[in-house]
Amino acid sequence: MSSVSLSTALSGISAANERLRASAHNTANLQTPGFRPERVVQTSLPEGGVVAGVERSQQVQVSAERELVEQRSATYSYVANLRVLQTQLRAEGALLDIKA
């Protein structure tokens, strides 16, 4: 299995997890006065994959609707990257079966 494709899928899973964590944190602080929500910024890596960083938003109000959409989106991204990882593992197993 290509280590690049493996690391790409794993970095996508990690980034989706960070997005979900930040959104849950924002939702938990929905009623906290003066709270500035966290936003996850993803940057593509030249060798493949992404790196996720967290920054504080300039706005001081958390939108429950936006956080719900972010949580759904992060969940779909997590599942999609997990499926890529599963497909890679299955393809590697099939290749080993053919060579054996």
PyMOL CGO cylinders between C-alpha atoms (Angstrom):
from pymol import cmd
from pymol.cgo import CYLINDER

trace = [
    CYLINDER, 0.00, 0.00, 0.00, 1.23, 3.43, -0.83, 0.3, 1, 1, 1, 1, 1, 1,
    CYLINDER, 1.23, 3.43, -0.83, 2.33, 5.27, 2.28, 0.3, 1, 1, 1, 1, 1, 1,
    CYLINDER, 2.33, 5.27, 2.28, 1.25, 8.55, 0.62, 0.3, 1, 1, 1, 1, 1, 1,
    CYLINDER, 1.25, 8.55, 0.62, -2.34, 7.40, 0.15, 0.3, 1, 1, 1, 1, 1, 1,
    CYLINDER, -2.34, 7.40, 0.15, -2.40, 5.94, 3.65, 0.3, 1, 1, 1, 1, 1, 1,
    CYLINDER, -2.40, 5.94, 3.65, -1.14, 9.18, 5.21, 0.3, 1, 1, 1, 1, 1, 1,
    CYLINDER, -1.14, 9.18, 5.21, -3.56, 11.21, 3.08, 0.3, 1, 1, 1, 1, 1, 1,
    CYLINDER, -3.56, 11.21, 3.08, -6.56, 9.24, 4.37, 0.3, 1, 1, 1, 1, 1, 1,
    CYLINDER, -6.56, 9.24, 4.37, -5.30, 9.36, 7.95, 0.3, 1, 1, 1, 1, 1, 1,
    CYLINDER, -5.30, 9.36, 7.95, -4.69, 13.12, 7.82, 0.3, 1, 1, 1, 1, 1, 1,
    CYLINDER, -4.69, 13.12, 7.82, -8.23, 13.58, 6.46, 0.3, 1, 1, 1, 1, 1, 1,
    CYLINDER, -8.23, 13.58, 6.46, -9.63, 11.54, 9.34, 0.3, 1, 1, 1, 1, 1, 1,
    CYLINDER, -9.63, 11.54, 9.34, -7.61, 13.59, 11.82, 0.3, 1, 1, 1, 1, 1, 1,
    CYLINDER, -7.61, 13.59, 11.82, -8.75, 16.90, 10.29, 0.3, 1, 1, 1, 1, 1, 1,
    CYLINDER, -8.75, 16.90, 10.29, -12.41, 15.81, 10.34, 0.3, 1, 1, 1, 1, 1, 1,
    CYLINDER, -12.41, 15.81, 10.34, -12.02, 14.79, 13.97, 0.3, 1, 1, 1, 1, 1, 1,
    CYLINDER, -12.02, 14.79, 13.97, -10.57, 18.20, 14.82, 0.3, 1, 1, 1, 1, 1, 1,
    CYLINDER, -10.57, 18.20, 14.82, -13.44, 19.96, 13.03, 0.3, 1, 1, 1, 1, 1, 1,
    CYLINDER, -13.44, 19.96, 13.03, -15.97, 17.93, 15.01, 0.3, 1, 1, 1, 1, 1, 1,
    CYLINDER, -15.97, 17.93, 15.01, -14.15, 18.63, 18.29, 0.3, 1, 1, 1, 1, 1, 1,
    CYLINDER, -14.15, 18.63, 18.29, -14.03, 22.39, 17.64, 0.3, 1, 1, 1, 1, 1, 1,
    CYLINDER, -14.03, 22.39, 17.64, -17.70, 22.51, 16.66, 0.3, 1, 1, 1, 1, 1, 1,
    CYLINDER, -17.70, 22.51, 16.66, -18.72, 20.58, 19.78, 0.3, 1, 1, 1, 1, 1, 1,
    CYLINDER, -18.72, 20.58, 19.78, -16.68, 23.04, 21.87, 0.3, 1, 1, 1, 1, 1, 1,
    CYLINDER, -16.68, 23.04, 21.87, -18.45, 25.95, 20.20, 0.3, 1, 1, 1, 1, 1, 1,
    CYLINDER, -18.45, 25.95, 20.20, -21.86, 24.38, 20.76, 0.3, 1, 1, 1, 1, 1, 1,
    CYLINDER, -21.86, 24.38, 20.76, -21.09, 23.76, 24.44, 0.3, 1, 1, 1, 1, 1, 1,
    CYLINDER, -21.09, 23.76, 24.44, -20.25, 27.46, 24.83, 0.3, 1, 1, 1, 1, 1, 1,
    CYLINDER, -20.25, 27.46, 24.83, -23.28, 28.70, 22.88, 0.3, 1, 1, 1, 1, 1, 1,
    CYLINDER, -23.28, 28.70, 22.88, -24.55, 30.79, 25.82, 0.3, 1, 1, 1, 1, 1, 1,
    CYLINDER, -24.55, 30.79, 25.82, -21.16, 31.87, 27.21, 0.3, 1, 1, 1, 1, 1, 1,
    CYLINDER, -21.16, 31.87, 27.21, -20.95, 35.69, 27.14, 0.3, 1, 1, 1, 1, 1, 1,
    CYLINDER, -20.95, 35.69, 27.14, -18.02, 37.01, 25.07, 0.3, 1, 1, 1, 1, 1, 1,
    CYLINDER, -18.02, 37.01, 25.07, -17.06, 33.56, 23.79, 0.3, 1, 1, 1, 1, 1, 1,
    CYLINDER, -17.06, 33.56, 23.79, -15.26, 33.59, 20.45, 0.3, 1, 1, 1, 1, 1, 1,
    CYLINDER, -15.26, 33.59, 20.45, -15.83, 30.36, 18.52, 0.3, 1, 1, 1, 1, 1, 1,
    CYLINDER, -15.83, 30.36, 18.52, -13.02, 28.17, 17.25, 0.3, 1, 1, 1, 1, 1, 1,
    CYLINDER, -13.02, 28.17, 17.25, -12.57, 27.57, 13.53, 0.3, 1, 1, 1, 1, 1, 1,
    CYLINDER, -12.57, 27.57, 13.53, -10.46, 24.86, 11.97, 0.3, 1, 1, 1, 1, 1, 1,
    CYLINDER, -10.46, 24.86, 11.97, -8.27, 25.91, 9.06, 0.3, 1, 1, 1, 1, 1, 1,
    CYLINDER, -8.27, 25.91, 9.06, -7.07, 23.10, 6.80, 0.3, 1, 1, 1, 1, 1, 1,
    CYLINDER, -7.07, 23.10, 6.80, -3.96, 23.44, 4.67, 0.3, 1, 1, 1, 1, 1, 1,
    CYLINDER, -3.96, 23.44, 4.67, -3.01, 21.03, 1.88, 0.3, 1, 1, 1, 1, 1, 1,
    CYLINDER, -3.01, 21.03, 1.88, 0.40, 19.43, 2.16, 0.3, 1, 1, 1, 1, 1, 1,
    CYLINDER, 0.40, 19.43, 2.16, 2.61, 19.14, -0.95, 0.3, 1, 1, 1, 1, 1, 1,
    CYLINDER, 2.61, 19.14, -0.95, 3.17, 15.42, -0.35, 0.3, 1, 1, 1, 1, 1, 1,
    CYLINDER, 3.17, 15.42, -0.35, -0.57, 14.81, 0.01, 0.3, 1, 1, 1, 1, 1, 1,
    CYLINDER, -0.57, 14.81, 0.01, -3.04, 15.11, 2.83, 0.3, 1, 1, 1, 1, 1, 1,
    CYLINDER, -3.04, 15.11, 2.83, -3.94, 18.04, 5.03, 0.3, 1, 1, 1, 1, 1, 1,
    CYLINDER, -3.94, 18.04, 5.03, -2.92, 19.62, 8.28, 0.3, 1, 1, 1, 1, 1, 1,
    CYLINDER, -2.92, 19.62, 8.28, -5.59, 21.19, 10.49, 0.3, 1, 1, 1, 1, 1, 1,
    CYLINDER, -5.59, 21.19, 10.49, -5.03, 24.17, 12.75, 0.3, 1, 1, 1, 1, 1, 1,
    CYLINDER, -5.03, 24.17, 12.75, -7.43, 25.87, 15.15, 0.3, 1, 1, 1, 1, 1, 1,
    CYLINDER, -7.43, 25.87, 15.15, -7.91, 29.61, 15.34, 0.3, 1, 1, 1, 1, 1, 1,
    CYLINDER, -7.91, 29.61, 15.34, -10.33, 31.88, 17.20, 0.3, 1, 1, 1, 1, 1, 1,
    CYLINDER, -10.33, 31.88, 17.20, -12.98, 33.59, 15.11, 0.3, 1, 1, 1, 1, 1, 1,
    CYLINDER, -12.98, 33.59, 15.11, -13.35, 37.38, 15.28, 0.3, 1, 1, 1, 1, 1, 1,
    CYLINDER, -13.35, 37.38, 15.28, -17.09, 37.10, 15.79, 0.3, 1, 1, 1, 1, 1, 1,
    CYLINDER, -17.09, 37.10, 15.79, -18.38, 36.77, 19.34, 0.3, 1, 1, 1, 1, 1, 1,
    CYLINDER, -18.38, 36.77, 19.34, -21.58, 34.92, 18.59, 0.3, 1, 1, 1, 1, 1, 1,
    CYLINDER, -21.58, 34.92, 18.59, -21.95, 31.21, 17.96, 0.3, 1, 1, 1, 1, 1, 1,
    CYLINDER, -21.95, 31.21, 17.96, -24.54, 30.16, 15.40, 0.3, 1, 1, 1, 1, 1, 1,
    CYLINDER, -24.54, 30.16, 15.40, -26.21, 26.89, 16.41, 0.3, 1, 1, 1, 1, 1, 1,
    CYLINDER, -26.21, 26.89, 16.41, -27.29, 26.34, 12.81, 0.3, 1, 1, 1, 1, 1, 1,
    CYLINDER, -27.29, 26.34, 12.81, -23.77, 26.79, 11.47, 0.3, 1, 1, 1, 1, 1, 1,
    CYLINDER, -23.77, 26.79, 11.47, -22.36, 24.42, 14.07, 0.3, 1, 1, 1, 1, 1, 1,
    CYLINDER, -22.36, 24.42, 14.07, -24.93, 21.75, 13.17, 0.3, 1, 1, 1, 1, 1, 1,
    CYLINDER, -24.93, 21.75, 13.17, -23.94, 22.01, 9.51, 0.3, 1, 1, 1, 1, 1, 1,
    CYLINDER, -23.94, 22.01, 9.51, -20.23, 21.89, 10.46, 0.3, 1, 1, 1, 1, 1, 1,
    CYLINDER, -20.23, 21.89, 10.46, -20.77, 18.78, 12.58, 0.3, 1, 1, 1, 1, 1, 1,
    CYLINDER, -20.77, 18.78, 12.58, -22.61, 16.99, 9.77, 0.3, 1, 1, 1, 1, 1, 1,
    CYLINDER, -22.61, 16.99, 9.77, -19.97, 18.02, 7.24, 0.3, 1, 1, 1, 1, 1, 1,
    CYLINDER, -19.97, 18.02, 7.24, -17.13, 16.86, 9.50, 0.3, 1, 1, 1, 1, 1, 1,
    CYLINDER, -17.13, 16.86, 9.50, -18.90, 13.53, 10.05, 0.3, 1, 1, 1, 1, 1, 1,
    CYLINDER, -18.90, 13.53, 10.05, -19.32, 12.98, 6.30, 0.3, 1, 1, 1, 1, 1, 1,
    CYLINDER, -19.32, 12.98, 6.30, -15.67, 13.87, 5.72, 0.3, 1, 1, 1, 1, 1, 1,
    CYLINDER, -15.67, 13.87, 5.72, -14.59, 11.43, 8.45, 0.3, 1, 1, 1, 1, 1, 1,
    CYLINDER, -14.59, 11.43, 8.45, -16.64, 8.60, 6.93, 0.3, 1, 1, 1, 1, 1, 1,
    CYLINDER, -16.64, 8.60, 6.93, -15.42, 9.36, 3.39, 0.3, 1, 1, 1, 1, 1, 1,
    CYLINDER, -15.42, 9.36, 3.39, -11.77, 9.23, 4.49, 0.3, 1, 1, 1, 1, 1, 1,
    CYLINDER, -11.77, 9.23, 4.49, -12.44, 6.04, 6.44, 0.3, 1, 1, 1, 1, 1, 1,
    CYLINDER, -12.44, 6.04, 6.44, -13.92, 4.45, 3.29, 0.3, 1, 1, 1, 1, 1, 1,
    CYLINDER, -13.92, 4.45, 3.29, -10.80, 5.43, 1.32, 0.3, 1, 1, 1, 1, 1, 1,
    CYLINDER, -10.80, 5.43, 1.32, -8.66, 3.79, 3.99, 0.3, 1, 1, 1, 1, 1, 1,
    CYLINDER, -8.66, 3.79, 3.99, -10.80, 0.62, 3.94, 0.3, 1, 1, 1, 1, 1, 1,
    CYLINDER, -10.80, 0.62, 3.94, -10.61, 0.44, 0.14, 0.3, 1, 1, 1, 1, 1, 1,
    CYLINDER, -10.61, 0.44, 0.14, -6.83, 0.79, 0.24, 0.3, 1, 1, 1, 1, 1, 1,
    CYLINDER, -6.83, 0.79, 0.24, -6.55, -2.00, 2.79, 0.3, 1, 1, 1, 1, 1, 1,
    CYLINDER, -6.55, -2.00, 2.79, -8.83, -4.27, 0.75, 0.3, 1, 1, 1, 1, 1, 1,
    CYLINDER, -8.83, -4.27, 0.75, -6.86, -3.59, -2.44, 0.3, 1, 1, 1, 1, 1, 1,
    CYLINDER, -6.86, -3.59, -2.44, -3.60, -4.36, -0.66, 0.3, 1, 1, 1, 1, 1, 1,
    CYLINDER, -3.60, -4.36, -0.66, -5.08, -7.62, 0.66, 0.3, 1, 1, 1, 1, 1, 1,
    CYLINDER, -5.08, -7.62, 0.66, -6.22, -8.60, -2.84, 0.3, 1, 1, 1, 1, 1, 1,
    CYLINDER, -6.22, -8.60, -2.84, -2.79, -7.85, -4.21, 0.3, 1, 1, 1, 1, 1, 1,
    CYLINDER, -2.79, -7.85, -4.21, -1.17, -10.04, -1.56, 0.3, 1, 1, 1, 1, 1, 1,
    CYLINDER, -1.17, -10.04, -1.56, -3.62, -12.85, -2.40, 0.3, 1, 1, 1, 1, 1, 1,
    CYLINDER, -3.62, -12.85, -2.40, -2.71, -12.63, -6.10, 0.3, 1, 1, 1, 1, 1, 1,
    CYLINDER, -2.71, -12.63, -6.10, 1.02, -12.75, -5.37, 0.3, 1, 1, 1, 1, 1, 1,
    CYLINDER, 1.02, -12.75, -5.37, 0.72, -15.66, -2.92, 0.3, 1, 1, 1, 1, 1, 1,
]
cmd.load_cgo(trace, "trace")
